[in-house]
């Protein structure tokens, strides 16, 4: 009976964790992966993001805050790279 209760708890925790993983905010990726350079004068690398949506959100927030005028999310090997013009 104990094993059944433990298994049920494990399944509940796993399902909950998987369900919230898709709703979690994008995390910046580690810096040890080589970035793919964007074109069009966007020469400042601002970070790596796990999802395209996370990269776009960060780029748009930078524009809204006045940190840069343009941004591009370039697809890398495993991550999206945020490039800006300043």
C-alpha positions in Angstrom: 0.0 0.0 0.0 2.9 2.3 0.8 4.4 1.8 -2.7 1.1 2.7 -4.3 0.8 5.9 -2.3 4.4 6.9 -3.1 3.9 6.1 -6.8 0.7 8.2 -6.9 2.5 11.1 -5.2 5.4 10.8 -7.7 3.0 10.8 -10.7 1.2 13.9 -9.3 4.4 15.8 -8.8 5.7 14.8 -12.2 2.5 15.9 -14.0 2.4 19.1 -12.1 6.0 19.9 -12.9 5.5 19.1 -16.6 2.3 21.2 -16.8 4.0 24.3 -15.2 7.2 23.9 -17.3 5.4 25.1 -20.4 4.1 28.2 -18.5 7.5 29.0 -17.0 9.3 32.1 -18.3 12.2 31.6 -20.7 15.5 31.3 -19.0 18.7 32.7 -20.3 21.0 30.0 -21.6 24.5 29.4 -20.3 27.3 31.4 -22.0 29.4 28.5 -23.0 27.6 28.0 -26.3 29.0 29.9 -29.3 26.5 32.5 -30.6 25.5 32.9 -34.2 26.0 36.6 -35.2 23.0 38.5 -36.6 23.3 40.8 -39.6 22.2 44.4 -40.3 24.5 46.2 -37.9 23.1 44.3 -34.9 26.5 43.6 -33.3 25.8 43.6 -29.5 25.0 40.1 -28.2 22.6 40.4 -25.2 22.0 36.8 -24.3 20.8 33.3 -25.2 17.2 32.1 -24.6 15.7 28.7 -24.7 12.6 29.8 -26.6 11.9 32.3 -29.4 9.2 33.9 -27.4 11.5 34.6 -24.5 14.0 36.2 -26.8 11.4 38.3 -28.5 10.0 39.4 -25.1 13.5 40.5 -23.9 14.1 42.3 -27.2 10.8 44.2 -27.0 11.3 45.1 -23.3 14.7 46.6 -24.2 13.1 48.8 -26.9 10.4 49.9 -24.5 13.0 50.8 -21.8 15.1 52.7 -24.4 18.2 50.4 -24.2 18.3 49.8 -27.9 16.4 50.7 -31.1 16.3 47.4 -32.9 16.8 43.7 -32.1 16.9 40.4 -33.8 16.6 36.8 -32.4 19.0 34.6 -34.3 18.6 30.9 -34.2 21.6 29.1 -32.8 22.4 25.5 -32.3 20.3 25.0 -29.2 19.2 28.5 -28.2 18.0 31.8 -29.6 20.5 34.6 -29.5 19.4 38.2 -28.9 21.3 40.8 -30.9 20.8 44.5 -30.6 22.1 47.6 -32.3 23.6 49.2 -29.1 
